[in-house]
Amino acid sequence: MTTIAIVGAGLIGRAWATIFASHGCEVALYDVAEGAAQAAHAHIGTNLAELAGHGLVRDPAGAHARIRVAASLEDALAGADLVQENGPETVEAKQALFAAMDALCPPETILASSTSFIMASVFSEPLEGRARCLVAHPVNPPHLVPIVELAPAPWTDPEVVARARAIYEQAGQVPIVLRKEKPGFVLNRLQAVLLAEAFRLVGEGVASAEDVDKTIRDGLGLRWSFMGPFETIELNAPGGIPDYCRRYGASLTRMVADSQSGDPFGEATVATVMSEWPGTQSVERVKRLSDWRDGRLAALQAHKRGAARKPD
């Protein structure tokens, strides 16, 4: 049985524990903050029950029983096949955590970080066991959005990447492997371009923020929920991808060039967005809408699991 150590029991750590335990792994949960792991353990029980209600977890009680709260970092790491680190998003924190984990873990243990932007080479270079370190970047919420970006450092052992990929696949995730390091990895870079253009369109007075959201939610997002960008454009021209690029490449290039200037996230543009955005921004609103989002994602994930596979 695969044994997983979750270091950091916040939102992402809880989700990872939910994922691994619900797919038969033994999970040790640790957080440096007193009481955080215990609170996370209780929250995970609720998560598992909700997922079971959507048919995404078969035995929530059994999964919850496979998660234990570790008394210390050393206790959490004992016997782990893979460590999923979810500590603070700073270079200094990653360097300190990985140095400690590298010193405590046997050489065969894989050390993976959930970091959203920091490349593995930044925090693993001086480590004796740097060849077993990589980034495994999930998407929030990881227990409902299965993509995980495996981003090795230049010195990460390919066999480590292969073993990590197999573990994430065993846990029902959809891992992709970056062939070289790139800040922000793949998903965040794609998201950044879309977000920048969305803010520009509102800031320039082209469309309202709500209408830009509708364009994704009721337009592009419907296709993108089961097709990627290359799959999409293959079907948008009779001759597939090369034909699409011949027909529309020049126009797309002009639009991209037109979107390169200025700061799309500046105060004036943000003020324009918020002047017409419904609802007061608050912690309570974010929590309420996050719960609604998670329910919708669970229903979508359940549908996708039962959907027919794409023909060749």
C-alpha positions in Angstrom: 0.0 0.0 0.0 1.3 3.4 -0.9 2.1 5.7 2.0 1.8 9.5 1.7 3.0 12.2 4.0 1.1 15.5 3.8 3.2 18.4 5.2 1.0 21.4 5.7 -2.7 20.9 6.5 -4.3 23.9 5.0 -6.8 24.0 2.1 -4.5 22.3 -0.3 -3.1 19.8 2.2 -6.6 18.8 3.2 -7.5 18.2 -0.4 -4.4 16.1 -1.0 -5.2 14.0 2.0 -8.8 13.5 0.7 -7.5 12.4 -2.7 -4.9 9.9 -1.5 -6.9 8.4 1.3 -10.0 7.9 -1.0 -7.8 6.0 -3.4 -6.5 3.5 -0.9 -3.3 5.2 0.3 -2.2 5.4 3.9 -1.9 9.1 4.8 0.0 10.9 7.6 -1.1 14.5 8.1 1.2 17.1 9.7 1.2 20.8 10.3 3.6 22.9 12.3 0.7 25.0 13.7 -0.8 23.5 16.9 -4.2 21.9 16.3 -4.2 22.5 12.6 -3.8 18.9 11.6 -6.5 17.8 14.0 -8.9 20.4 12.6 -8.0 19.4 9.1 -8.7 15.7 9.9 -12.2 16.6 11.0 -12.8 18.7 7.9 -11.6 15.9 5.6 -14.3 13.7 7.1 -16.9 16.2 5.9 -15.2 16.4 2.4 -15.3 12.7 2.0 -19.0 12.4 2.9 -19.9 15.2 0.4 -17.9 13.4 -2.3 -19.6 10.1 -1.5 -22.9 11.9 -2.0 -21.9 12.7 -5.6 -20.7 9.1 -6.2 -17.0 10.1 -6.2 -16.0 8.2 -3.1 -17.2 4.7 -2.4 -16.1 4.2 1.3 -15.8 7.6 3.0 -15.4 6.1 6.5 -12.7 3.7 5.3 -10.9 6.5 3.6 -11.1 8.7 6.7 -9.7 5.9 8.8 -6.6 5.7 6.5 -5.6 9.2 7.6 -3.7 9.7 10.8 -2.5 12.9 12.5 1.3 12.9 12.9 2.9 14.1 16.1 5.9 15.6 14.3 7.5 16.1 10.9 9.7 13.1 11.5 6.7 11.0 12.5 4.8 12.1 9.3 7.7 11.2 7.1 8.3 7.7 8.5 7.8 5.1 5.8 6.5 7.6 3.2 6.7 6.7 -0.5 5.9 10.3 -1.4 5.8 13.6 0.6 3.4 16.3 -0.6 4.6 19.6 0.8 2.1 22.4 1.2 4.0 25.0 3.2 4.2 28.8 2.8 4.6 30.1 -0.8 8.1 31.6 -0.2 11.5 30.5 -1.4 12.9 30.6 2.1 10.1 28.4 3.5 10.5 25.9 0.7 14.3 25.7 1.1 14.0 25.2 4.8 11.3 22.5 4.5 13.0 20.6 1.8 16.3 20.7 3.6 14.6 19.2 6.7 12.7 16.6 4.7 15.8 15.6 2.7 17.7 15.0 5.9 14.9 12.9 7.5 13.7 10.8 4.6 15.4 7.7 3.1 16.7 8.2 -0.4 13.8 6.4 -2.1 11.2 8.8 -0.8 9.9 11.3 -3.4 9.7 14.9 -2.2 7.1 16.9 -4.1 5.9 20.5 -3.6 2.5 21.9 -4.3 4.0 25.4 -5.0 2.1 27.4 -7.6 5.1 29.4 -9.0 8.4 28.4 -7.4 10.5 26.1 -9.6 12.1 23.0 -8.0 15.6 24.1 -8.9 15.2 27.1 -6.7 14.7 25.1 -3.5 16.4 21.8 -4.2 19.8 22.7 -5.7 22.0 22.4 -2.6 20.4 19.2 -1.3 22.1 15.8 -1.2 18.9 14.2 -2.4 18.0 16.8 -5.0 17.5 14.1 -7.6 14.2 13.0 -5.8 12.7 16.5 -5.7 10.1 18.0 -8.0 7.0 20.2 -8.1 3.6 18.6 -8.2 1.3 21.6 -8.7 -2.4 21.0 -8.2 -5.3 23.2 -9.1 -7.7 24.5 -6.4 -9.7 22.5 -5.3 -7.4 19.5 -6.0 -9.9 16.9 -4.9 -12.3 18.1 -7.6 -10.0 19.3 -10.4 -7.6 16.4 -11.1 -4.8 18.0 -13.1 -1.4 18.0 -11.4 1.6 19.5 -13.1 4.9 17.6 -12.5 7.7 20.0 -13.0 11.1 18.4 -12.3 14.4 20.3 -11.8 17.1 19.8 -14.4 18.7 17.2 -12.0 15.5 15.4 -11.0 15.9 11.7 -11.8 13.5 10.7 -14.6 12.8 7.5 -12.7 11.5 9.6 -9.8 9.2 11.5 -12.2 7.9 8.2 -13.6 7.2 6.9 -10.1 5.5 10.1 -9.0 3.4 10.0 -12.1 2.3 6.5 -11.3 1.4 7.4 -7.8 -0.8 10.4 -8.9 -2.5 8.3 -11.5 -3.2 5.6 -8.9 -4.8 8.5 -6.9 -7.1 9.3 -9.8 -5.2 12.5 -10.8 -4.3 13.5 -14.3 -0.6 14.3 -14.2 1.2 16.1 -17.0 5.1 16.4 -17.1 6.9 19.6 -18.0 9.9 18.9 -20.3 11.8 21.8 -18.9 11.3 24.3 -16.1 9.1 27.4 -16.7 8.0 29.9 -14.1 4.3 29.4 -13.3 4.4 26.0 -15.1 1.7 25.5 -17.7 -1.7 26.2 -16.2 -0.9 29.4 -14.5 0.8 30.8 -17.6 -2.3 30.0 -19.7 -4.6 31.4 -17.0 -2.5 34.6 -16.7 -2.9 35.4 -20.5 -6.6 34.9 -20.3 -7.0 36.9 -17.1 -4.9 39.8 -18.5 -7.0 40.0 -21.6 -10.2 39.8 -19.6 -9.1 42.8 -17.4 -8.0 44.7 -20.6 -11.4 44.2 -22.3 -13.2 45.6 -19.2 -10.7 48.4 -18.6 -10.9 49.5 -22.2 -14.7 49.6 -22.1 -15.1 46.8 -24.6 -17.5 44.7 -22.4 -18.6 44.5 -18.8 -17.0 42.1 -16.4 -20.1 40.0 -16.2 -20.3 39.7 -20.0 -16.7 38.7 -20.2 -17.4 36.0 -17.6 -20.4 34.8 -19.6 -18.2 34.5 -22.7 -16.1 31.9 -20.9 -18.8 30.3 -18.8 -21.3 29.9 -21.6 -18.9 29.9 -24.5 -15.3 28.8 -24.5 -15.6 27.1 -21.1 -18.2 24.6 -22.4 -15.8 23.3 -25.0 -12.8 23.6 -22.6 -14.5 21.4 -20.0 -13.7 18.4 -22.2 -11.4 19.6 -24.9 -8.0 21.4 -24.9 -7.1 24.3 -27.2 -5.4 22.1 -29.8 -8.3 19.7 -29.8 -10.6 22.7 -30.2 -8.9 24.3 -33.2 -8.5 21.0 -34.9 -12.3 21.0 -35.3 -12.6 24.7 -36.3 -11.2 24.3 -39.8 -11.9 21.5 -42.4 -8.2 20.6 -42.6 -7.5 20.5 -38.9 -4.8 22.4 -37.0 -2.5 23.4 -40.0 -5.5 24.6 -41.9 -6.8 26.6 -38.9 -3.4 28.3 -38.5 -3.3 29.2 -42.3 -6.8 30.7 -42.1 -6.6 32.6 -38.8 -3.0 32.7 -37.7 -2.3 36.3 -39.0 -5.4 37.7 -37.3 -4.6 36.0 -34.0 -1.0 37.3 -34.2 -2.3 40.8 -34.6 -4.6 40.5 -31.6 -1.9 39.1 -29.4 0.4 41.9 -30.4 -2.3 44.4 -29.6 -2.6 43.0 -26.0 1.0 43.3 -24.9 1.1 46.9 -23.6 0.3 48.3 -20.2 -0.6 46.8 -16.8 -3.9 45.0 -17.1 -4.1 44.6 -13.3 -3.6 48.2 -12.4 -5.7 50.1 -9.9 -7.8 51.9 -12.5 -8.8 48.7 -14.3 -9.5 46.9 -11.0 -11.7 49.8 -9.9 -13.6 49.6 -13.2 -14.2 45.9 -12.7 -15.4 46.4 -9.1 -17.6 49.3 -9.9 -20.0 47.0 -11.8 -19.3 43.7 -10.0 -22.3 42.4 -8.0 -21.9 41.7 -4.3 -19.6 43.0 -1.6 -16.2 41.4 -1.4 -15.9 39.5 1.9 -14.6 36.4 3.5 -18.2 35.2 4.0 -19.1 35.7 0.3 -16.0 33.9 -0.8 -16.7 30.9 1.5 -20.4 30.8 0.3 -19.4 30.9 -3.4 -16.6 28.4 -2.9 -19.0 25.9 -1.4 -21.3 26.4 -4.4 -18.4 26.0 -6.8 -17.2 22.8 -5.2 -20.7 21.3 -5.5 -20.9 22.2 -9.2 -17.4 20.8 -9.8 -18.3 17.6 -8.0 -21.3 17.1 -10.2 -19.3 17.9 -13.3 -16.5 15.5 -12.3 -19.1 12.8 -11.7 -20.5 13.4 -15.2 -17.1 13.4 -16.8 -16.2 10.0 -15.2 -19.2 8.5 -16.8 -18.9 10.2 -20.2 -17.9 8.4 -23.4 -14.3 8.6 -24.4 -13.2 10.7 -27.3 -12.9 8.7 -30.6 -9.6 8.4 -32.3 
